[in-house]
Amino acid sequence: MKKLSARRRHPLAAVVVLLLALLFSGGLYAVFAPTSKAEADETAQSLTIEEGKKLYSVGCASCHGTGGQGTSDGPSLVGVGAAAVDFQVGTGRMPAATSQGPQVPKKKNIYSQAEIDQLAAYIASLGAGPAIPTEQQYGPQGADIAKGGELFRTNCAQCHNFTGKGGALTHGKYAPDLEGVSPKHIYEAMQTGPQNMPSFPDTTLSEENKKDIIAYLDAVNSSKSESPGGLELGGLGPVSEGLFGWIFGLGGLIAVAVWVAARTAKAKKS
């Protein structure tokens, strides 16, 4: 007993016990400690990309290639970015119908938003491109509607008409009606330039400019807004409205003049 008691009082005994305690607690922490936030985010992103790759293989690879490199039936998706995927798939334009016309039309989409996010994450992993915008970027807060109208008439009205009602282009193509299109998709269209539309990166139209244009479209196409000029004829612009006035207005005047002349001639005969 005396020998055991002496060993316990050895100067190094406390150090040995401390080291054993640290080793034991460190082992427990390594086993049970939660993963760091960065590692958790990275793992979640990897899983999202993996799920997106599965969706891509089923619904997109036949036209765009197994690695997004493109084929004769579809362009390369390397570098188009997540915003292009969110727009094309979110508006139902992709996957395209088997019988493609001059332009792929908007239709009911077949993917949930979670699946669209997974597809977008996978395509974004193939090459850098525009990211999906946040609500702060396309929301109406702080937007200048008058400036947006000026920018829209300068850059967009040639195809989409003065109030975004759309219009015909060459060879069966067309600029779609923008009424009812979500602000996010309008922003993404300006970023990515889908189909016949040119792209407007931030170097051409700043984030604030895009927000102003979206606010203008919302103002002129809102159900609560009324045309101060009366019947707006769909907002199709001065050519069609002038043609309407010419045909029906002038035509009505001619009809009245003919009727008056005929009545006058009858009166003279009688």
Summary of the structure (lengths in Angstrom):
residues: 270
radius of gyration: 32.9
end to end distance: 151.5
largest distance: 152.8
contacts: 696
relative contact order: 0.08
helix: 58%
strand: 2%
